Amino acid sequence: MRIEKDLLGEKSIPKDAYYGIQTMRAIENFPITGYKPDYDLIVAFIMIKKACALANIKTGLLDEKIGNAIIKAADEVLGGKFLDQFVVDVIQGGAGTSMNMNVNEVLANRAIELLDDKKGNYQIVSPNTHVNMSQSTNDTYPVAMRIAIINKNIRLINELKSLEISFLKKAHEFDDVVKMGRSHLQDAVPIRLDQEFEAYTDAIKRSTERIIREEKGIHIINLGATAVGTGLNTTLDYIELATENLREITGIPLERAKHLVDATQNLDALASFSSSLKNLALTLSKICNDLRLMSSGPRCGLNEINLPPMQPGSSIMPGKVNPVIPEVVNQVCFQVIGNDTTVALAIEAGQFELNVMEPVMCFNLLQSIEILSNAVKVLRERCIEGIKANKERCKEMVENSIGIVTALLPYIGYEKATEIAKETLASGRSVPEIVEEKGLLSKEKIEHILSPRVMTEPGIFTEFIKNSVLKKK
């Protein structure tokens, strides 16, 4: 063990640990979730520290020898070393100060070693004076959170674009499958399965575009704001250099906020981004509901499609196979919707110059992106790509439905169509059979009007009007 001191006293720190006393206090104070910092958040913090060290050297504030040691330590972490040293719980008091200090202490102690001294000798390199120079938790944590979100979001966008392609391929495959459309869970009028899958494609595309659009709002950062947005203990040169360095290191087109006080106080851009994730979750969950219903059965349900079987469905019922992939995606969506509520409450909870609830926002946003990415990949690979249509079953239900009588409205009127529907329901006979029997339309006309393709595209009523006008002339 080694002894370290802070304003509250002394503590014993494991001799080999690169973290220090403030991290140790955080370990003791916040045994909350058991989750350690997200990898993308660690990387984002290290990039910030490197960018700031470069700026502080350039402006002459930081000794070049110390600064280069900090930069080298940062590069080692970015290369995958010392990741086990970032140990503070993801939900913590102090607006993220514990996370910021965990990073500062690891880089300081590694820099001390690179300068041939022993960990804990902060006279050589100080976590606060040197690593945290020109910074505050109140600008580094929110910037790190944004960078982590942006980097993690790359995968989600790619997975969504792949899912969109898979839905579109299925739409092309199901072009000739006509089925019953439903509203209120009751028979409505026919629709093609490709039309439903095209709708899923468009919904996913729209969600993707919404997420991309809202992400741009979090490219605006408050680096250099320090404690309350006034930039105390910095210079304008440093602020510009640090932001420029961070753009280059991250490869992200980050922009300095025009008003650093506003950017430090208000987190509405995160609310908008979180809402876009929630909207995706709502869309995905609705699609999964449809898939589960369409695949219900196989004998006593709709059985319009078959989902690829993934695992036995019951510990007691032999032969049962459940729609486990849509079910797990539903559950992920519920979690994301809940996460958005947490983010909203945390954003509302800011007071005056700072929102101290950023750690819980960060945890929920990063979790939402991560589990959505995983769920979208699983849905595509283990469900959508293997879906098969039961064409004959779909055809049978269309032919036996009462809803197709709607297509006859322009020709026989609402009242007669209603009578046909009631008789069909009471007798169990088909709509075409009863219409022909009553002499309302010829067999050829009925077959044309009630042909599945015609009933699933615009034009029937237009054709009727044109014919009526021609007859009058």
C-alpha positions in Angstrom: 0.0 0.0 0.0 1.0 3.6 -0.4 -0.4 6.6 1.6 -2.0 9.5 -0.3 -3.4 12.8 1.1 -6.2 15.2 0.2 -8.1 17.9 1.9 -10.1 15.3 3.9 -7.1 13.4 5.2 -5.1 10.3 4.3 -5.9 7.0 2.7 -4.1 3.8 1.9 -4.0 3.0 -1.8 -2.9 -0.3 -3.4 0.7 0.2 -4.3 0.3 -1.0 -7.9 -2.8 1.0 -8.5 -2.6 3.9 -11.0 -5.6 5.6 -9.5 -5.3 7.6 -6.3 -7.1 8.9 -3.3 -10.0 10.6 -5.0 -10.8 7.5 -6.9 -10.6 5.4 -3.7 -13.1 7.7 -2.0 -15.4 7.3 -5.0 -15.1 3.5 -4.7 -16.2 3.8 -1.1 -18.9 6.4 -1.6 -20.7 5.0 -4.7 -21.2 1.2 -4.6 -24.3 1.7 -6.6 -24.7 -0.2 -9.9 -21.5 -2.4 -10.0 -21.0 -1.1 -13.5 -17.6 0.3 -14.4 -17.2 3.2 -16.9 -18.1 2.5 -20.5 -15.0 1.9 -22.8 -16.1 4.7 -25.1 -16.4 7.1 -22.2 -12.9 6.2 -21.0 -11.5 6.8 -24.5 -13.3 10.1 -24.9 -11.9 11.4 -21.6 -8.3 10.3 -22.5 -8.7 12.1 -25.9 -9.8 15.3 -24.0 -6.8 15.1 -21.7 -4.4 14.7 -24.6 -6.0 17.6 -26.5 -5.8 19.8 -23.4 -2.2 18.9 -22.7 -1.2 19.8 -26.2 -3.0 23.1 -26.0 -1.5 23.9 -22.6 2.0 23.2 -23.9 1.4 25.4 -27.0 0.3 28.3 -24.8 3.2 27.9 -22.5 1.1 27.1 -19.5 2.4 23.5 -19.1 6.0 22.4 -18.8 6.8 20.5 -22.0 8.5 17.6 -20.3 5.5 17.1 -18.0 3.0 17.6 -20.8 4.8 15.1 -23.1 4.7 12.5 -20.3 0.9 13.1 -19.9 0.5 12.8 -23.7 2.5 9.6 -23.8 0.5 8.1 -20.9 -2.7 9.1 -22.8 -1.5 7.3 -25.9 -0.8 4.2 -23.9 -4.4 4.1 -22.6 -5.7 4.8 -26.1 -3.6 1.8 -27.2 -5.5 -0.4 -24.7 -3.3 -0.3 -21.6 -4.5 0.4 -18.0 -8.2 0.1 -18.8 -8.7 -1.9 -15.6 -7.7 1.2 -13.6 -10.9 3.1 -14.4 -13.0 1.8 -11.6 -15.5 4.3 -10.4 -19.2 3.4 -10.5 -21.1 4.9 -13.5 -23.7 6.6 -11.3 -22.0 8.9 -8.9 -22.5 12.2 -7.0 -20.4 15.2 -7.9 -21.5 15.7 -11.5 -18.8 13.3 -12.7 -15.9 14.6 -10.7 -15.0 11.1 -9.6 -14.7 9.9 -13.1 -12.7 13.0 -14.1 -10.3 12.5 -11.2 -10.0 8.8 -11.9 -8.7 9.7 -15.3 -6.5 12.5 -14.0 -4.9 10.2 -11.4 -4.3 7.3 -13.8 -2.6 9.6 -16.3 -0.6 11.4 -13.6 0.7 8.2 -12.0 1.7 6.7 -15.4 3.4 10.0 -16.4 5.3 9.9 -13.1 6.5 6.5 -13.9 7.6 7.6 -17.4 9.6 10.4 -15.7 11.3 7.6 -13.6 9.6 8.3 -10.3 7.1 6.4 -8.1 3.4 6.5 -8.3 1.8 8.9 -5.8 4.6 11.5 -6.0 2.4 14.3 -7.2 5.1 16.8 -6.9 6.4 15.4 -10.2 3.0 15.3 -12.0 -0.2 16.4 -10.3 -3.6 15.1 -11.3 -5.1 18.5 -10.6 -2.3 21.0 -11.3 -1.0 19.4 -14.5 -3.4 16.8 -16.0 -6.5 18.9 -15.2 -4.8 22.2 -16.2 -7.3 24.7 -17.7 -10.1 22.2 -17.1 -13.0 21.4 -14.8 -15.2 18.4 -14.5 -18.0 20.7 -15.6 -16.5 21.0 -19.1 -14.6 17.7 -19.5 -17.4 15.4 -18.4 -20.1 16.7 -20.7 -17.7 16.8 -23.6 -16.5 13.2 -22.9 -20.1 12.1 -22.7 -20.9 13.7 -26.1 -17.8 12.1 -27.8 -18.7 8.7 -26.3 -22.2 8.9 -27.6 -21.1 10.0 -31.1 -18.6 7.2 -31.3 -21.0 4.5 -30.0 -23.7 5.8 -32.3 -21.7 4.9 -35.4 -22.4 1.2 -34.9 -26.1 1.8 -34.3 -26.5 3.8 -37.5 -24.7 1.0 -39.5 -26.9 -1.7 -37.9 -30.0 0.3 -38.8 -29.0 0.8 -42.4 -28.4 -3.0 -42.6 -31.8 -3.7 -41.1 -33.4 -1.3 -43.6 -31.8 -3.3 -46.5 -33.0 -6.6 -45.0 -36.6 -5.3 -44.8 -36.5 -4.0 -48.4 -35.2 -7.4 -49.6 -38.0 -9.1 -47.9 -40.5 -6.7 -49.4 -39.3 -7.6 -52.9 -39.5 -11.3 -52.0 -43.1 -10.9 -50.8 -44.3 -8.9 -53.7 -47.0 -11.5 -54.7 -48.3 -12.4 -51.3 -51.7 -10.9 -50.6 -53.0 -11.1 -47.1 -55.7 -9.5 -44.9 -55.1 -6.1 -43.6 -56.3 -5.4 -40.1 -57.4 -2.5 -38.1 -58.6 -2.7 -34.4 -57.3 -6.3 -34.7 -60.3 -7.0 -36.9 -60.4 -7.9 -40.6 -60.1 -4.8 -42.8 -59.2 -5.0 -46.5 -56.5 -6.9 -48.3 -52.9 -5.7 -48.3 -49.8 -7.2 -49.8 -47.1 -8.5 -47.5 -44.5 -6.5 -49.5 -46.4 -3.3 -48.7 -46.2 -4.0 -45.0 -42.5 -4.7 -45.2 -42.0 -1.6 -47.3 -43.7 0.3 -44.5 -41.2 -1.2 -42.0 -38.4 -0.2 -44.3 -39.5 3.4 -44.4 -40.1 3.6 -40.7 -36.6 2.3 -39.9 -35.1 4.7 -42.5 -37.0 7.6 -40.9 -35.8 6.6 -37.4 -32.2 6.5 -38.7 -32.4 9.9 -40.3 -33.9 11.3 -37.1 -31.1 9.9 -35.0 -28.4 11.3 -37.4 -30.1 14.7 -37.4 -30.3 14.9 -33.6 -26.8 13.7 -33.1 -25.5 16.8 -34.8 -26.8 18.9 -31.9 -24.4 17.2 -29.5 -21.4 18.1 -31.7 -21.5 21.5 -30.0 -19.2 21.4 -26.9 -18.3 23.6 -24.0 -14.6 22.7 -23.6 -12.9 25.7 -22.0 -16.0 26.6 -20.1 -14.3 25.3 -16.8 -16.5 25.6 -13.7 -19.6 27.7 -14.7 -19.0 28.6 -18.4 -17.0 31.8 -17.8 -13.7 30.1 -18.8 -11.9 31.0 -15.5 -8.2 29.9 -15.5 -8.1 29.6 -19.3 -7.2 31.8 -22.2 -9.0 32.3 -25.5 -6.0 30.8 -27.3 -6.2 27.7 -25.1 -9.9 27.2 -25.8 -9.5 27.4 -29.5 -6.4 25.2 -29.5 -8.0 22.6 -27.2 -11.1 22.4 -29.4 -9.1 22.2 -32.6 -6.9 19.5 -31.1 -9.9 17.5 -30.0 -11.4 17.7 -33.5 -8.2 16.3 -35.0 -7.8 13.5 -32.3 -11.4 12.3 -32.5 -12.1 12.9 -36.1 -15.4 14.4 -35.2 -16.5 17.8 -36.5 -16.9 19.3 -33.0 -17.8 22.9 -32.6 -17.2 25.3 -29.7 -20.5 26.6 -28.3 -21.1 30.2 -29.0 -22.2 30.8 -25.4 -20.3 28.6 -22.9 -22.5 29.4 -20.0 -25.6 28.3 -21.9 -23.7 25.1 -23.1 -22.7 24.3 -19.5 -26.2 24.9 -18.0 -28.5 23.5 -20.6 -28.7 20.0 -22.1 -31.6 20.2 -24.4 -29.6 18.7 -27.3 -29.2 15.5 -25.2 -33.0 15.4 -24.6 -33.6 15.6 -28.3 -31.1 12.9 -29.1 -32.5 10.6 -26.3 -36.0 11.2 -27.7 -34.8 10.0 -31.2 -33.6 6.7 -29.6 -37.0 6.4 -27.8 -38.8 6.9 -31.1 -36.7 4.2 -32.7 -37.6 1.9 -29.8 -41.3 2.6 -30.3 -41.0 1.8 -34.0 -39.0 -1.4 -33.4 -41.4 -2.6 -30.8 -44.5 -2.1 -33.0 -42.8 -4.0 -35.8 -41.9 -6.8 -33.4 -45.6 -6.9 -32.2 -46.7 -7.3 -35.8 -44.2 -10.1 -36.5 -45.3 -12.0 -33.4 -49.0 -11.7 -34.3 -48.4 -12.7 -38.0 -46.4 -15.7 -36.9 -48.9 -16.8 -34.2 -50.0 -20.4 -34.4 -48.9 -22.5 -36.1 -52.4 -24.2 -36.2 -54.6 -21.9 -34.1 -53.2 -18.5 -34.9 -52.8 -16.3 -38.0 -49.8 -18.3 -39.3 -49.2 -15.8 -42.2 -45.5 -16.0 -41.8 -42.9 -18.3 -40.3 -40.1 -16.9 -38.2 -36.9 -18.8 -38.2 -37.0 -21.2 -35.2 -34.2 -20.3 -32.7 -34.8 -22.5 -29.7 -37.3 -24.8 -28.0 -40.1 -22.7 -26.6 -41.2 -24.5 -23.5 -39.9 -26.7 -20.7 -43.2 -28.5 -20.5 -44.8 -28.4 -24.0 -43.0 -30.5 -26.5 -42.6 -29.1 -30.0 -43.4 -25.5 -29.0 -41.3 -22.8 -30.6 -41.6 -19.2 -29.5 -40.8 -15.9 -31.2 -37.9 -15.3 -28.9 -36.1 -12.7 -31.1 -39.0 -10.2 -31.4 -39.7 -10.8 -27.7 -36.1 -9.8 -26.7 -36.2 -6.8 -29.0 -39.5 -5.7 -27.4 -37.8 -5.9 -24.0 -34.9 -3.8 -25.2 -37.3 -1.2 -26.4 -39.0 -1.0 -23.1 -35.6 -0.4 -21.4 -34.8 2.3 -23.9 -38.1 4.0 -23.4 -37.5 4.0 -19.6 -34.0 5.3 -20.1 -35.4 8.2 -22.0 -37.6 9.1 -19.1 -34.6 9.0 -16.8 -32.6 11.3 -19.1 -35.6 13.7 -19.3 -35.9 13.8 -15.5 -32.1 14.3 -15.1 -32.1 17.2 -17.6 -34.9 18.9 -15.9 -33.0 18.6 -12.6 -30.3 21.1 -13.4 -30.0 24.2 -11.2 -28.3 27.5 -12.1 -24.9 27.1 -13.8 -24.6 23.3 -13.8 -26.6 20.1 -14.2 -25.1 17.7 -11.7 -27.1 14.7 -13.0 -24.9 14.1 -16.0 -23.6 10.7 -14.8 -27.0 9.0 -14.9 -27.7 10.7 -18.3 -24.5 9.3 -19.7 -25.1 5.8 -18.3 -28.6 5.6 -19.8 -27.8 7.1 -23.2 -24.7 4.9 -23.7 -26.7 1.9 -22.5 -29.6 2.7 -24.9 -27.3 3.0 -27.9 -25.4 -0.2 -27.0 -28.5 -2.4 -26.4 -30.3 -1.0 -29.4 -27.3 -1.8 -31.6 -27.2 -5.3 -30.3 -31.0 -5.8 -30.6 -31.1 -4.5 -34.2 -28.3 -6.8 -35.2 -30.0 -9.8 -33.6 -33.4 -8.9 -35.1 -31.8 -8.7 -38.6 -29.6 -11.8 -38.5 -31.8 -14.1 -36.5 -35.2 -13.1 -37.5 -35.8 -10.9 -40.5 -33.5 -12.5 -42.9 -35.1 -15.9 -42.3 -38.8 -15.0 -42.5 -40.9 -17.1 -44.8 -44.4 -16.2 -46.0 -47.2 -18.8 -45.9 -48.7 -17.7 -49.2 -51.6 -20.1 -49.4 -52.6 -19.4 -45.8 -52.7 -15.7 -46.6 -54.7 -16.3 -49.8 -57.2 -18.5 -47.9 -57.9 -15.9 -45.3 -58.4 -13.2 -48.0 -60.9 -15.4 -50.0 -62.9 -16.2 -46.8 -62.9 -12.7 -45.4 -65.9 -10.3 -45.3 -63.7 -7.3 -45.5 -63.3 -7.6 -49.3 -66.8 -6.4 -49.6 -65.4 -2.9 -49.2 -64.0 -3.0 -52.7 -67.6 -3.3 -54.0 -68.8 0.0 -52.5 -68.4 2.1 -55.7 -70.5 -0.5 -57.6 -73.3 -1.6 -55.3 -73.3 1.1 -52.6 -72.8 1.0 -48.9 -76.3 -0.3 -47.9 -76.2 -3.3 -50.2 -72.6 -4.0 -49.3 -73.6 -4.0 -45.6 -76.4 -6.5 -46.4 -73.9 -8.8 -48.2 -71.5 -8.6 -45.2 -74.2 -9.6 -42.8 -75.4 -12.5 -45.0 -71.8 -13.7 -45.5 -71.2 -13.7 -41.7 -74.5 -15.5 -41.0 -74.3 -18.1 -43.8 -70.6 -18.8 -43.9 -70.7 -18.4 -47.7 -68.3 -16.1 -49.6 -68.8 -12.5 -50.7 -68.3 -13.3 -54.4 -70.8 -16.1 -54.2 -73.6 -14.0 -52.7 -73.0 -11.0 -54.9 -73.3 -13.2 -58.0 -76.3 -15.0 -56.8 -78.2 -11.7 -56.2 -77.3 -10.6 -59.7 -75.7 -7.4 -58.5 -72.6 -7.9 -60.7 -71.4 -10.3 -63.3 -68.9 -13.0 -62.4 -66.3 -11.5 -64.6 -66.8 -8.0 -63.0 -66.6 -9.5 -59.5 -63.4 -11.4 -60.3 -61.8 -8.2 -61.6 -62.9 -6.0 -58.7 -62.0 -8.6 -56.1 -58.7 -9.7 -57.7 -56.1 -9.4 -54.9 -53.7 -7.2 -56.9 -56.4 -4.7 -57.8 -57.7 -4.5 -54.2 -54.2 -3.6 -52.9 -53.6 -0.6 -55.3 -55.4 2.7 -55.9 -57.6 2.9 -59.0 -60.8 0.9 -58.5 -63.0 3.9 -57.7 -61.4 6.1 -60.3 -62.1 3.4 -62.9 -65.8 3.3 -61.8 -66.2 7.1 -62.1 -64.7 7.1 -65.6 -67.0 4.3 -66.7 -70.0 6.1 -65.3 -69.2 9.3 -67.0 -68.7 7.5 -70.3 -72.1 5.8 -70.0 -73.8 9.1 -69.4 -72.2 10.6 -72.5 
